[in-house]
Amino acid sequence: MANFLLEIVTPDRMFFSGEVEMVVARGVEGDFAVLKGRAPLVTPLTIGKVKIRTEDGKERIAAVSNGYIEVASEKTTIIADSAEWPEEIDIERAKKAKERAEKRLKNRQDGLDVARAEMALKRAINRLEVADLVTVEDRKIRD
């Protein structure tokens, strides 16, 4: 399979830069795949997983929060608010964020920004789902 350069950039860092066979991302209309030779495209991304198949055939999945993807002839760039590998996710922090968002949505106090609370809940759930992809052994190595 033909390869192309993928860069994933966040405000904090160059999250990923390398040759890949494929990337699958979540757009506002659903998931879509990018392969070498795809027609040029610029489209928004929503909270979801980004699946990368590297040139050696290995797959990696990251949690990504909002952004854009630009597909050009030789390079694809994802600019995201945040991106994390499963082993980077602080599970306790994500659980607490999920609980806070659920509590806010349940109580619905005056002045609650419902859209913001719903986005916080989606981010937390996405992070927890991606974190679950890491095995216990992987976490032991990291700690």
ZAMARGU-4260 file (C-alpha; in steps of 0.2 Angstrom, whole numbers, plus 5000, padded with zeros to 4 digits):
<rodrens>
0) 5000/5000/5000 | 5006/5018/4996 | 5011/5029/5011 | 5009/5047/5014 | 5015/5060/5027
5) 5003/5062/5042 | 5005/5076/5054 | 4994/5078/5070 | 4996/5095/5078 | 4989/5102/5094
10) 4992/5119/5103 | 5004/5110/5114 | 5015/5100/5103 | 5018/5090/5087 | 5008/5075/5092
15) 5013/5064/5077 | 5023/5065/5062 | 5027/5051/5051 | 5023/5040/5035 | 5006/5031/5036
20) 4996/5019/5025 | 4980/5025/5031 | 4971/5037/5044 | 4953/5035/5049 | 4945/5051/5058
25) 4928/5056/5064 | 4921/5071/5054 | 4904/5079/5058 | 4895/5067/5046 | 4904/5052/5053
30) 4920/5042/5051 | 4930/5042/5035 | 4947/5035/5029 | 4961/5044/5020 | 4973/5034/5009
35) 4986/5041/4997 | 4979/5048/4982 | 4963/5054/4990 | 4955/5070/4983 | 4960/5085/4992
40) 4949/5089/5007 | 4947/5101/5021 | 4934/5097/5034 | 4930/5099/5053 | 4933/5085/5065
45) 4923/5081/5080 | 4927/5072/5096 | 4932/5054/5092 | 4946/5042/5089 | 4959/5044/5076
50) 4966/5027/5069 | 4983/5027/5061 | 4990/5012/5051 | 5009/5016/5050 | 5020/5011/5036
55) 5025/4995/5045 | 5007/4990/5046 | 5005/4993/5065 | 4989/5002/5071 | 4988/5016/5084
60) 4973/5024/5090 | 4972/5041/5098 | 4958/5051/5107 | 4956/5068/5098 | 4945/5083/5102
65) 4939/5094/5088 | 4949/5102/5075 | 4951/5101/5056 | 4959/5089/5044 | 4967/5094/5027
70) 4971/5081/5014 | 4983/5086/5001 | 4992/5076/4987 | 5007/5071/4998 | 5002/5076/5015
75) 4988/5075/5027 | 4987/5087/5042 | 4976/5086/5057 | 4975/5101/5068 | 4966/5097/5084
80) 4962/5105/5101 | 4969/5090/5110 | 4976/5072/5105 | 4982/5058/5117 | 4988/5041/5115
85) 4979/5028/5126 | 4994/5027/5138 | 4995/5046/5140 | 4977/5047/5147 | 4974/5050/5165
90) 4960/5038/5169 | 4955/5045/5186 | 4955/5063/5179 | 4944/5057/5164 | 4932/5048/5176
95) 4930/5064/5187 | 4927/5075/5172 | 4913/5062/5166 | 4905/5063/5183 | 4906/5082/5184
100) 4898/5083/5167 | 4884/5070/5170 | 4880/5079/5187 | 4879/5096/5178 | 4867/5089/5165
105) 4857/5080/5178 | 4854/5095/5189 | 4852/5108/5175 | 4855/5123/5186 | 4851/5141/5179
110) 4865/5147/5168 | 4871/5130/5163 | 4879/5130/5146 | 4871/5113/5141 | 4881/5112/5125
115) 4898/5114/5134 | 4893/5101/5147 | 4888/5089/5133 | 4905/5092/5125 | 4914/5089/5141
120) 4904/5073/5143 | 4908/5067/5125 | 4927/5071/5128 | 4928/5061/5144 | 4919/5046/5137
125) 4930/5046/5122 | 4946/5048/5132 | 4940/5033/5143 | 4936/5022/5128 | 4953/5025/5121
130) 4962/5022/5137 | 4953/5005/5138 | 4963/5000/5123 | 4979/4999/5133 | 4983/4983/5142
135) 4987/4981/5160 | 5005/4977/5155 | 5007/4993/5145 | 5001/5003/5160 | 5014/4994/5171
140) 5028/4998/5159 | 5023/5017/5159 | 5022/5018/5178
</rodrens>
